[in-house]
Each structure stands twice: as structure tokens, then as C-alpha cells.
Amino acid sequence: MPRRKSSSSSSEGLGGSRSSIRRTLSQRKMRLKTMSEDEKTFTRKITTKNGKWLEAQKTFRDFLNQKAKLRSFREFLKTEFSQENLDFWLEVEKYQQMDEGEERDEMASAIYKRFVKCGASEQVNLSHSARQSVTDRIQEPDADTFLIAQREIFRLIEQDSYRRFSQSMRQ
């Protein structure tokens, strides 16, 4: 009777041994257990788009780093009465670059009061869970305090306002 290849050697052609694959799956399950529902949704959206969403995100991020284009986009957002979304996103970007300390904590509080808190002067349109995530974390802010909210606003701008802006520039 011919000898059959061991399962570990046949699985190595697929990217590693069975124990390696089990370990990777176990690590993914542990990460999912510690993620909030918003983070799980965001992860699924990245995964299910097979790189296309990430490519679009990179393109939009590149756009946001070009000052002249950003000014035009801000003017466009003013006409749509949605400039607060871009302002929020940019403020959170600055916040995330800051070193820990009292100044960063003060900025977190200012961002929360201006954009996130219900009834804020420039309140952004967030889901209840994203708003609650920030509210829960604002007492002891860290670099990721606004992460879920920022992702949500980024997607909103990218998929809504930015598309209309791009279309208006083509006309």
C-alpha cells in the first residue's frame, strides 16, 4: 500500500503547518473577542472588499494630504453644510500625533465638546455606538479615544461628500 503524505507536509504548501494555522486562527479569535462591534464591522468591511476599499482609502488619504485640494474640498463642504466632518477628522489626526500629557488631554476634551457631545456646536453625525465609545473613553483619553468615530466619519466623507465633490469637479 502506498504511503500517504503526512498532513503537516501537505499543509505547508498552503502557508504553514497545521499547528501554525491553528495558532493564527486562535490569535484572530482572541483579537475578535477584544474588539468592539464597530471595530468588528470595520474589519469585516476591509476584509470583504478584497483590497479595493483599502485602495480607495489610500487614494482619499492622499487627497487629504494635498493642501490646495483640501481647501477646495473644504469650500465644497461649506456649500453642503458638512464642513464639521472634515474639521473633526483633521483635529483627530492632530490629536493622535500629540505626545501624552495635559495638552493632549485638553485637546481631547475640546474635540469632544465641539464635535461629539450631544448638542455640540459642530456635532458630527455618528452612530450611537461610535458616540458612546468616545464618551466612555473621554475621561481617560489615549491616542485611540476617537478611533472608531474617526473611522466612521472618514467613511462618511469618502463615500458621500467626496464622491459628490469628485463628480462636481468633472463637470
GITASUL-V427309 format. One line per field, one symbol per residue. phi: phi as a letter, one per 40 degrees, with the letter a starting at -180 (. if undefined). psi: psi as a letter, one per 30 degrees, with the letter a starting at -180 (. if undefined). burial: + if it has 9 or more other C-alpha atoms within 8 Angstrom, else -. A space follows every 50 residues. Layout:
# GITASUL-V427309
phi: ???
psi: ???
burial: ???
This chain:
# GITASUL-V427309
phi: .ccccccccccccchicccccccccccccccccccccccccccccccccf gccccccccccddccbdcccccccccccccfbccccdddcccdcdccccd iccccccdcccdccbbddgccbdccbcdccccdcdccccbcbcbdbdccc cccdcccccbccccccccccc
psi: kkkkkleeeffefgglleeeeeeeeeeeeeeeefkleeeeeeeeeeeffh feeeeeeeeeeeefgjeeeeeeeeeeeeffhgffeeeeeeeeeeeffllk aeeeeeeeeeeeeeeekkglehkljlleeeeeeeeeffeikafgegeeee eeeeeeeefdeeeeeeefff.
burial: -------+++++---+++--+-------------+--+++----++---- --+---+--+--++----++--++-+++---+++++-++-++--+----- ---++-+++-+++++++--+--++-+---++-+++-++--+---++-+++ -+++-+++--+++-+------
